[in-house]
Amino acid sequence: MSTNRVLAFLELLQARPGLTGRELAARLEVDERTIRRYVVRLGELGLPVEAERGRYGGYRLRPGYKLPPLMFGDDEAAAVVLGLLAGRRTGLSVGETATESALAKIRRVLPEALRERVRAIEETVEVTSRAAEAPRPDAAALLTLADAARRRRRVRIVYRSYRGSESERELDPYGLVFHSGRWYVTGHDQRSGEVRTFRVDRVSRADATGERFPAPAAGFDPATHVLESLAGVPYAHEVEVVLAASLEEARRRLPPAVATLAPVEEPGAEGGAGGGVRVIARAERLDGMARLLAGLGWRFTVIRPDELRDEVRALAQLLLADS
């Protein structure tokens, strides 16, 4: 039974109560037997459809029954609930309680039978990926930034740095990017005169100024810029390594947010006669970087720092001891 046609049948009952089975069947391009099945289906969902017999009889919702403002079919309700649950898990949602309040409202307006099926999804679905721990952005700020980016309107934001200090900035937002559980906005920062990236959860306020800004340079990609910006965030250690791999292979395994890659063209360079790929990366822990490099499965030469060589040797000894 087509859910879309059942909902279309319900919409006809609201707009034209009293249509006969023949009239409904003609409008929905089905037979009258199918119309009777739709009536039974809606009854199972808790929607009282009555059939009046006689020359002027037809189908209508029970007098006095008020239809909820939202109506979903099974697949639509499942899609909405799964989207909310996934957003809460990945960090794609906004606000600290928005997902729970939205789910509560959806439960309240669904017919009882469908409400119980939706609740089953909430209670039984398990997600294997690690839950995002990043703070959720303010919905008002996110919506303002998105609208300003679409309409190319400058915004005035109040931004809190990672040190906790606040500053006011005027920003020409080029686009929003969701990456690894966090929301980012990238655009031209009037204060610094440069294209900058800001975490949206640190934007405590965003107000549109109404001033239009010019389009970014041709070919500018917000997602690429955000990933490159994140790769340049200062960490405790800067690492330089040459991989015995092609640039194409390295790019598949090491995204821009992880490292900056460049080919080594000179014969006999650190990567061997075939050149290789120079990797510039930053890391808080060198033991973690040693594990990442070992997991790539390629030969590599550590250029700096010397402490990374020590961590690679220690990892090798550990692996040999466990083998």
C-alpha angles and dihedrals in degrees: 000000000000111000091202092057092047089054091046088052090052092049090053090052089054095045099038112020113189099039111150124239090254092052093047092047091052093049094047094039094235134110125265092253088061090052089056090051089052089054091052091047093052090048090055088054091053098258110131108221114180128200117211115205127217139060094308097031125124145143125297141152113267109276112263094021111131115208116224114251092243124055122184134177119223094267093044093050091048091049093051095046094045089049091053093046092048091048091053091049098046099037093247090124125087131231125018098266104021095103094050094047092047092050090049092052092049091050090051096056099040120097112259098253094050092041091060092050091051091049088054089060092052093048100043108034114100124190119208097200119094114266116249113252097189119119114261117245122242110265094221092054093046093049092047092051093047093050092046092050092051094047095036095237124153117242134203111222136186106219131191116209124218087261090059099250118134128222137175117233139174111226134188099209112214096180150326122250130191112205132165095343097315136098119227134183121203127193147113111311110211092202096059097025090229139102104263138179122228132186108240094214087064092054104097094178137014124185127181113233096196091232112132119227129203121259117266120259116292112275095021110151117194094204093052092047092050092050092049090047092052091050088057096052109122116254134175094267136031113209130200119190135161115220124206091229140094121268090244092053092047093050091055091056103033116048121203091259089063104042148349112245131201132167120252104221104173116101111241093020123143092284094057132251092317093059107231135198126302111219122200112187141155127226140178092208125034093202088061091050090051090054092048092052093046091050092058090071096222131114111257140183120217111223097175152044106026090215089067090062088056091052091049091052091048091051091049091052090049092051092047091050091053095046 
